[in-house]
């Protein structure tokens, strides 16, 4: 899960989006989004449908998000 959090943050920053901007684009609260990027400390990740949406918005594959 730490790998997902790291990859998510890297991909978001590469697109030049803040956490708040990206959370709004995904339609989730900033608090929810921040937990996903929290390096797996709380062991929360989004469901597969949301991961797919994240990948599409950030122009990466699901594998790049999950595996790196």
N, C-alpha and C positions, 0 to 999 in steps of 0.2 A: 504494500500500500504506500510505502514511502516513495517508491519509484513513481507511482502514479502522481502523487502530489508534486514531486520534483519536476516531472515531465509536463504536467499541467501548467505549473508556474512558468516554466521556461517557454512553452508554446504561447501562453498568454502575453508574456512580456515581449516576445518576438513580434507579435502582432501590434504591439504598442498600446495595449488596453490595460486600464487599471482594474483592480478586483471589482470595484463598484460598477464600472462600465460593463465588464463582462458578465457579472451577475445579472444586471438589468437585461442584457441581450439574451441571456439564457432564460430569463423569467423566474429566477430564484432570488431569495433574500441574500443580502450581503453576508449575513451570519452563516447561512448554509454554505455559500461558496467558500468563505474563509476556512471552514472546517475541512473542506476537500483539499485545500492547499496547505494544511497544517502539518505537512510531512508525516501523515499517518499516525500522529500522536493519539488521536481519538478513534482511529480505525474506521472512519466513515469515507465511503466513496459513493458517487452517484450510480444509479441503475444503468443498465446497458443502453436504454433508449436515450438517456441524457448524455452518456459518454459518446454515443454516436452523434448527437447534436453538437457537442463540444468539438469533436473531431472535425465536423463539417465547417463550423465557424472559424476554427483556428487553422484550417487547411493542413491537417495532419491525419494520419491513419489512426484507427483505434489501437492498433498494435504499437504505434509510436507512443501513444499515451500510456498504455498499460505496461508495455515491456521496455520501451526506450530504445 
